[in-house]
């Protein structure tokens, strides 16, 4: 594989204050994006009843989680369009646009009338909102990664980019905390009537804050310095010149997305429908998983800058492969708050270990002129195929086979595929010299 050409020349001088602002803006903005995008999954059971009434709980839930997956159809489109936009116009402009689009989609869900009020137009509004959110989320990861890695010192790229994953942990923690509050503090009637809207309304309020922060950032020095080498057709260049790098990135994203959408976002639904524990129990456990990712991702990122990316990526993939079955068996044999917290803590640490170094590894595969496009293509196609409909596939598998271990098998397959992909990772030049 080729190492990145983005850093061949001496990097521009960047003040420490600029780097701090870059991290803060990316963490806040990315966290808000993910909070808005994923809170839908936390309330899928209620949304199923209100917007997809079929007379059958399973059918309604399948429609609700399928609509969650609909947003992923737009992710490759958003990834390509916004990735190209970021590589041609700028990282700052792309990131400001993504958070605006996400806020609009969240607003639609938060104020949408239910099926009982407007009939078939209610689920149509939810679908439109999810498509908007999917388009926005498609451009977020590539733009955020390019933004932070271009601000990072050469020997700290894993640490800087790990804050993107930490912000996802913040989003999970915040979403689960809001879910815990509304499900514990409100009556069932109030929750089904208006309480479920509170997380979406919170997203409406904080969306403009994220836009303001991003809009007032400085463009990355690397992007400004690349004006003479900027690609006019970044998508064509990625497909023609970097197919191997794109395939390697795609394979490694598979485990990342399956862990995120199965082990984190699907678990509240799994806890209610399969384990038959109170909804608040699933949310409390989810807070532990989000907290573990938030805390450990930067620690792992710092470690990856010292010992390399590959050993952490491969090691985490092996442990997830080995532990998926026994951990799911544990929560099925003894469902409750203690086992669910242990489950989320173990996988939260392992997810942080796998994802902490991953974006730095990707950023070193593509030159700056096509970095956002290349990463967006690999990331979003993997997320769409393996993550977007994971909840739907698992719900259907459990219903048709009667086995509650279907999620474990899905995770194990993803871990095996991504383990192969980690073997293609090349360490940065400064680590190769030692």
C-alpha positions as CSV (number, residue, x, y, z in Angstrom):
1,X,0.0,0.0,0.0
2,X,1.0,3.5,-0.5
3,X,1.6,5.8,2.4
4,X,-0.1,9.2,2.4
5,X,1.4,11.9,0.2
6,X,-0.4,14.5,2.2
7,X,2.5,15.0,4.6
8,X,5.4,14.7,2.3
9,X,6.4,18.4,2.7
10,X,7.0,20.2,6.0
11,X,3.7,20.8,7.7
12,X,2.4,24.3,8.1
13,X,2.9,25.9,11.5
14,X,-0.2,25.5,13.7
15,X,-0.7,27.1,17.0
16,X,-1.7,25.0,20.0
17,X,-4.9,27.0,20.4
18,X,-5.9,26.1,16.9
19,X,-5.5,22.4,17.6
20,X,-7.5,22.6,20.8
21,X,-10.3,24.4,19.0
22,X,-10.2,21.8,16.2
23,X,-10.7,18.9,18.7
24,X,-13.4,20.6,20.6
25,X,-15.4,21.6,17.5
26,X,-15.1,18.2,16.0
27,X,-16.1,16.4,19.2
28,X,-19.1,18.6,19.9
29,X,-20.3,18.6,16.3
30,X,-19.7,14.9,15.7
31,X,-21.3,14.1,19.0
32,X,-24.4,16.1,18.1
33,X,-24.6,14.5,14.7
34,X,-24.5,11.0,16.2
35,X,-26.9,11.9,19.0
36,X,-29.5,13.0,16.5
37,X,-28.9,10.1,14.2
38,X,-29.0,7.3,16.8
39,X,-31.6,8.4,19.3
40,X,-34.1,7.0,16.9
41,X,-32.8,3.5,17.6
42,X,-33.2,4.0,21.3
43,X,-36.9,4.7,21.0
44,X,-37.7,2.3,18.1
45,X,-40.2,0.3,20.2
46,X,-42.3,3.4,20.9
47,X,-42.0,4.8,17.4
48,X,-43.1,1.4,16.0
49,X,-46.4,1.7,17.9
50,X,-47.1,5.4,17.1
51,X,-46.0,5.6,13.4
52,X,-46.2,2.0,12.1
53,X,-49.3,0.4,13.7
54,X,-50.0,-3.0,12.1
55,X,-51.9,-4.7,14.9
56,X,-48.8,-6.9,15.4
57,X,-45.9,-5.9,17.6
58,X,-43.3,-7.8,15.6
59,X,-44.4,-6.3,12.3
60,X,-44.5,-2.8,13.7
61,X,-41.0,-3.2,15.2
62,X,-39.6,-4.6,11.9
63,X,-41.0,-1.6,10.1
64,X,-39.5,0.8,12.6
65,X,-36.0,-0.7,12.5
66,X,-36.3,-1.0,8.7
67,X,-37.0,2.7,8.6
68,X,-33.9,3.2,10.7
69,X,-32.1,1.3,8.0
70,X,-33.6,3.5,5.2
71,X,-31.4,6.3,6.3
72,X,-28.4,4.2,5.4
73,X,-29.4,4.1,1.7
74,X,-28.5,7.8,1.6
75,X,-25.2,7.4,3.4
76,X,-23.1,6.4,0.4
77,X,-24.8,9.2,-1.6
78,X,-24.1,11.7,1.1
79,X,-20.6,10.3,1.6
80,X,-19.7,10.7,-2.1
81,X,-21.4,14.1,-2.5
82,X,-20.2,15.6,0.7
83,X,-16.8,13.9,0.5
84,X,-16.2,15.5,-2.9
85,X,-17.4,18.8,-1.5
86,X,-15.0,18.6,1.4
87,X,-12.0,17.7,-0.9
88,X,-12.8,20.5,-3.4
89,X,-14.4,23.3,-1.3
90,X,-13.1,22.6,2.2
91,X,-13.5,20.6,5.4
92,X,-15.0,23.5,7.3
93,X,-17.8,24.1,4.7
94,X,-18.7,20.4,4.5
95,X,-18.9,19.9,8.3
96,X,-21.1,23.0,8.7
97,X,-23.4,21.7,6.0
98,X,-23.7,18.2,7.5
99,X,-24.8,19.4,11.0
100,X,-27.5,21.7,9.4
101,X,-29.0,18.8,7.4
102,X,-29.0,16.6,10.5
103,X,-30.7,19.2,12.6
104,X,-33.5,19.5,10.0
105,X,-34.1,15.8,9.9
106,X,-34.2,15.6,13.7
107,X,-36.7,18.5,13.8
108,X,-39.1,16.6,11.4
109,X,-39.0,13.5,13.7
110,X,-39.4,15.6,16.8
111,X,-42.6,17.4,15.6
112,X,-44.1,14.8,13.3
113,X,-47.8,14.0,13.9
114,X,-48.5,10.3,14.6
115,X,-50.3,7.8,12.4
116,X,-53.4,8.2,14.4
117,X,-53.4,12.0,13.6
118,X,-52.5,12.1,9.9
119,X,-52.5,8.5,8.7
120,X,-50.0,7.3,6.1
121,X,-48.3,10.7,5.9
122,X,-46.8,10.0,9.4
123,X,-44.5,7.2,8.4
124,X,-43.7,9.0,5.2
125,X,-42.4,12.0,7.2
126,X,-40.3,9.7,9.3
127,X,-38.8,8.1,6.2
128,X,-38.0,11.5,4.7
129,X,-36.4,12.6,7.9
130,X,-34.3,9.5,8.0
131,X,-33.1,10.0,4.4
132,X,-32.0,13.5,5.3
133,X,-30.2,12.3,8.4
134,X,-28.5,9.5,6.4
135,X,-27.3,11.9,3.7
136,X,-25.8,14.1,6.4
137,X,-24.2,11.3,8.4
138,X,-22.6,10.0,5.2
139,X,-20.4,13.1,4.9
140,X,-19.6,13.5,8.5
141,X,-17.0,10.8,9.1
142,X,-14.8,11.6,6.1
143,X,-14.9,15.3,6.7
144,X,-14.3,15.0,10.4
145,X,-11.4,12.6,10.0
146,X,-9.7,14.8,7.3
147,X,-10.2,17.8,9.5
148,X,-8.6,16.4,12.7
149,X,-5.8,14.5,11.1
150,X,-4.8,17.5,9.1
151,X,-4.6,19.5,12.3
152,X,-2.7,16.8,14.1
153,X,1.1,16.6,14.6
154,X,2.6,13.6,12.6
155,X,3.2,11.6,15.8
156,X,-0.3,12.2,17.3
157,X,-2.7,11.5,14.4
158,X,-4.2,8.4,16.2
159,X,-4.7,10.5,19.4
160,X,-6.4,13.4,17.6
161,X,-8.6,11.2,15.4
162,X,-9.6,9.0,18.4
163,X,-11.6,11.9,19.7
164,X,-14.0,11.4,16.8
165,X,-14.8,7.9,18.3
166,X,-14.9,9.5,21.8
167,X,-17.6,11.9,20.6
168,X,-19.7,8.9,19.5
169,X,-19.3,7.6,23.0
170,X,-20.6,11.0,24.2
171,X,-23.6,10.7,21.9
172,X,-24.4,7.2,23.2
173,X,-24.0,8.4,26.8
174,X,-26.1,11.4,26.2
175,X,-28.8,9.5,24.3
176,X,-29.0,6.7,26.9
177,X,-29.0,9.3,29.8
178,X,-32.0,11.1,28.2
179,X,-33.6,7.8,27.6
180,X,-33.1,6.7,31.2
181,X,-34.6,10.0,32.4
182,X,-37.7,10.0,30.3
183,X,-38.5,6.3,30.9
184,X,-37.9,6.5,34.6
185,X,-39.5,9.9,35.4
186,X,-42.5,9.7,33.2
187,X,-45.6,7.5,33.3
188,X,-46.1,5.1,30.4
189,X,-49.0,7.3,29.1
190,X,-46.8,10.4,29.2
191,X,-43.9,8.6,27.6
192,X,-46.0,7.4,24.7
193,X,-47.8,10.7,24.4
194,X,-45.0,13.2,24.4
195,X,-42.0,12.1,26.4
196,X,-40.4,10.2,23.6
197,X,-40.1,13.5,21.7
198,X,-37.8,15.1,24.3
199,X,-34.5,13.6,22.9
200,X,-35.4,14.8,19.4
201,X,-36.4,18.3,20.7
202,X,-33.1,18.4,22.5
203,X,-31.3,17.7,19.2
204,X,-33.2,20.6,17.6
205,X,-32.0,23.0,20.3
206,X,-28.3,21.9,20.2
207,X,-28.0,21.6,16.4
208,X,-27.5,25.3,15.8
209,X,-24.9,25.4,18.5
210,X,-22.8,22.8,16.6
211,X,-23.2,24.8,13.4
212,X,-22.1,28.0,15.1
213,X,-19.0,26.4,16.5
214,X,-18.0,24.8,13.2
215,X,-18.8,27.8,11.0
216,X,-16.3,29.9,13.0
217,X,-13.4,27.5,12.7
218,X,-10.3,28.0,10.6
219,X,-9.9,25.8,7.5
220,X,-7.1,23.2,8.0
221,X,-3.7,24.4,7.0
222,X,-3.0,21.3,5.0
223,X,-6.1,21.9,2.8
224,X,-5.2,25.5,2.3
225,X,-1.6,24.4,1.3
226,X,-2.9,21.9,-1.3
227,X,-4.5,24.4,-3.6
228,X,-2.2,23.5,-6.5
229,X,-2.6,19.8,-6.1
230,X,-6.4,19.6,-5.5
231,X,-8.1,16.9,-7.4
232,X,-10.9,18.0,-9.8
233,X,-12.4,14.5,-9.8
234,X,-11.6,12.9,-6.4
235,X,-14.1,10.0,-6.8
236,X,-12.6,8.9,-10.1
237,X,-9.1,9.2,-8.6
238,X,-10.0,7.1,-5.6
239,X,-11.5,4.3,-7.7
240,X,-8.7,4.4,-10.2
241,X,-5.6,4.9,-8.1
242,X,-6.5,3.6,-4.6
243,X,-8.8,0.5,-5.0
244,X,-6.7,-1.6,-2.6
245,X,-6.7,1.1,0.1
246,X,-10.4,1.5,-0.3
247,X,-11.1,-2.3,0.0
248,X,-8.8,-2.5,3.1
249,X,-10.7,0.4,4.7
250,X,-14.0,-1.2,3.8
251,X,-13.2,-4.5,5.4
252,X,-12.0,-2.9,8.6
253,X,-15.1,-0.7,8.9
254,X,-17.3,-3.8,8.9
255,X,-16.5,-4.7,12.6
256,X,-16.7,-1.1,13.6
257,X,-20.2,-0.6,12.2
258,X,-21.5,-3.9,13.5
259,X,-20.2,-3.2,17.0
260,X,-21.7,0.2,17.0
261,X,-25.2,-0.7,15.7
262,X,-25.5,-4.1,17.3
263,X,-23.6,-3.9,20.6
264,X,-24.5,-0.3,21.4
265,X,-27.6,1.0,19.6
266,X,-29.6,-2.2,19.2
267,X,-29.1,-3.4,22.8
268,X,-31.9,-1.3,24.4
269,X,-34.4,-2.9,22.0
270,X,-32.8,-6.3,22.5
271,X,-33.1,-5.9,26.3
272,X,-36.8,-5.1,26.1
273,X,-37.9,-7.5,23.5
274,X,-35.6,-10.5,24.1
275,X,-34.4,-10.3,27.7
276,X,-37.7,-8.8,29.0
277,X,-36.0,-6.3,31.3
278,X,-37.3,-2.8,32.0
279,X,-36.6,-0.2,29.3
280,X,-34.6,1.9,31.8
281,X,-32.3,-1.1,32.5
282,X,-31.2,-1.2,28.8
283,X,-30.6,2.6,28.8
284,X,-28.5,2.5,32.0
285,X,-26.3,-0.2,30.6
286,X,-26.0,1.8,27.4
287,X,-24.7,4.7,29.4
288,X,-21.9,2.5,30.7
289,X,-20.9,1.5,27.1
290,X,-20.9,5.1,25.9
291,X,-18.9,6.2,28.9
292,X,-16.3,3.4,28.3
293,X,-15.9,4.5,24.7
294,X,-15.6,8.1,25.6
295,X,-12.9,7.5,28.2
296,X,-10.9,4.8,26.6
297,X,-10.8,5.9,22.9
298,X,-8.3,8.8,23.5
299,X,-6.2,6.6,25.8
300,X,-6.0,3.9,23.0
301,X,-5.3,6.6,20.4
302,X,-2.3,7.8,22.5
303,X,-1.1,4.2,22.8
304,X,-1.4,3.6,19.1
305,X,0.8,6.6,18.3
306,X,3.5,4.9,20.4
307,X,3.3,1.2,19.6
308,X,1.5,1.2,16.3
309,X,-2.1,0.7,14.9
310,X,-2.0,-2.9,13.7
311,X,-1.4,-4.7,17.0
312,X,-4.4,-2.9,18.7
313,X,-6.7,-3.3,15.7
314,X,-5.9,-7.0,15.3
315,X,-6.0,-7.7,19.1
316,X,-9.3,-6.1,19.6
317,X,-10.8,-7.9,16.6
318,X,-9.6,-11.3,18.0
319,X,-11.1,-10.6,21.5
320,X,-14.4,-9.5,20.1
321,X,-14.5,-12.7,18.0
322,X,-13.8,-14.8,21.0
323,X,-16.0,-13.1,23.6
324,X,-19.2,-12.4,21.5
325,X,-20.7,-15.8,22.1
326,X,-20.0,-16.2,25.9
327,X,-21.1,-12.6,26.6
328,X,-24.4,-12.9,24.8
329,X,-24.9,-16.3,26.5
330,X,-24.3,-14.6,29.9
331,X,-27.0,-11.9,29.5
332,X,-29.5,-14.5,28.2
333,X,-28.9,-16.9,31.1
334,X,-29.0,-14.1,33.8
335,X,-30.7,-11.0,32.3
336,X,-30.5,-8.0,34.5
337,X,-28.8,-4.7,35.2
338,X,-25.5,-6.3,36.5
339,X,-24.9,-8.6,33.5
340,X,-25.9,-5.9,31.0
341,X,-23.6,-3.4,32.6
342,X,-20.8,-5.9,32.5
343,X,-21.6,-6.7,28.8
344,X,-21.5,-3.0,27.9
345,X,-18.3,-2.3,29.8
346,X,-16.4,-5.2,28.2
347,X,-17.5,-4.3,24.7
348,X,-17.2,-0.6,25.3
349,X,-13.5,-1.1,26.1
350,X,-13.0,-3.4,23.1
351,X,-14.8,-1.1,20.7
352,X,-12.6,1.8,21.9
353,X,-9.5,-0.4,21.4
354,X,-10.6,-1.2,17.9
355,X,-11.8,2.2,16.8
356,X,-9.3,4.4,18.6
357,X,-6.5,3.9,16.0
358,X,-8.7,3.1,13.0
359,X,-9.2,6.6,11.6
360,X,-5.5,7.3,11.8
361,X,-4.8,4.1,9.9
362,X,-7.3,5.2,7.2
363,X,-5.9,8.7,6.9
364,X,-2.4,7.3,6.1
365,X,-3.8,5.3,3.1
366,X,-5.1,8.3,1.1
367,X,-3.4,11.6,0.2
368,X,-5.1,14.8,1.4
369,X,-6.5,15.7,-2.0
370,X,-8.8,12.6,-1.9
371,X,-8.8,11.7,1.8
372,X,-12.4,12.8,2.6
373,X,-13.8,11.1,-0.6
374,X,-11.8,7.9,-0.1
375,X,-12.7,7.4,3.5
376,X,-16.4,8.4,2.9
377,X,-16.8,5.8,0.1
378,X,-15.2,2.9,2.1
379,X,-16.9,3.8,5.4
380,X,-20.4,4.5,4.1
381,X,-20.8,1.5,1.9
382,X,-19.6,-0.8,4.7
383,X,-22.0,0.9,7.2
384,X,-24.9,0.7,4.8
385,X,-24.4,-3.0,4.0
386,X,-23.5,-4.3,7.5
387,X,-24.8,-1.7,9.9
388,X,-27.9,-0.1,8.6
389,X,-30.1,-3.1,8.5
390,X,-28.3,-5.0,11.3
391,X,-31.2,-4.4,13.7
392,X,-33.8,-5.5,11.1
393,X,-31.8,-8.7,10.2
394,X,-31.2,-9.7,13.8
395,X,-34.9,-9.0,14.8
396,X,-36.0,-11.1,11.9
397,X,-33.5,-13.9,12.6
398,X,-34.5,-14.1,16.3
399,X,-38.2,-14.3,15.3
400,X,-37.8,-17.0,12.6
401,X,-35.1,-19.2,14.3
402,X,-36.1,-18.7,17.9
403,X,-32.5,-18.3,18.8
404,X,-31.6,-15.3,20.9
405,X,-27.9,-15.8,20.0
406,X,-28.3,-14.4,16.5
407,X,-26.5,-11.1,17.3
408,X,-23.5,-13.0,18.6
409,X,-23.1,-14.9,15.3
410,X,-23.4,-11.6,13.3
411,X,-20.7,-10.0,15.4
412,X,-18.4,-13.0,15.1
413,X,-18.7,-13.0,11.3
414,X,-17.9,-9.3,11.2
415,X,-14.9,-9.7,13.5
416,X,-13.5,-12.5,11.3
417,X,-13.7,-10.4,8.1
418,X,-12.2,-7.3,9.7
419,X,-9.4,-9.3,11.3
420,X,-8.2,-10.1,7.8
421,X,-8.5,-6.4,6.8
422,X,-6.2,-5.3,9.7
423,X,-3.3,-7.3,8.2
424,X,-3.1,-4.7,5.4
425,X,-2.5,-1.8,7.8
426,X,0.9,-0.1,7.4
427,X,2.4,1.8,10.2
428,X,3.4,5.5,9.7
429,X,7.0,6.2,8.7
430,X,8.2,7.3,12.1
431,X,7.2,4.0,13.7
432,X,8.8,2.0,10.8
433,X,12.1,3.6,11.5
434,X,12.3,2.1,15.0
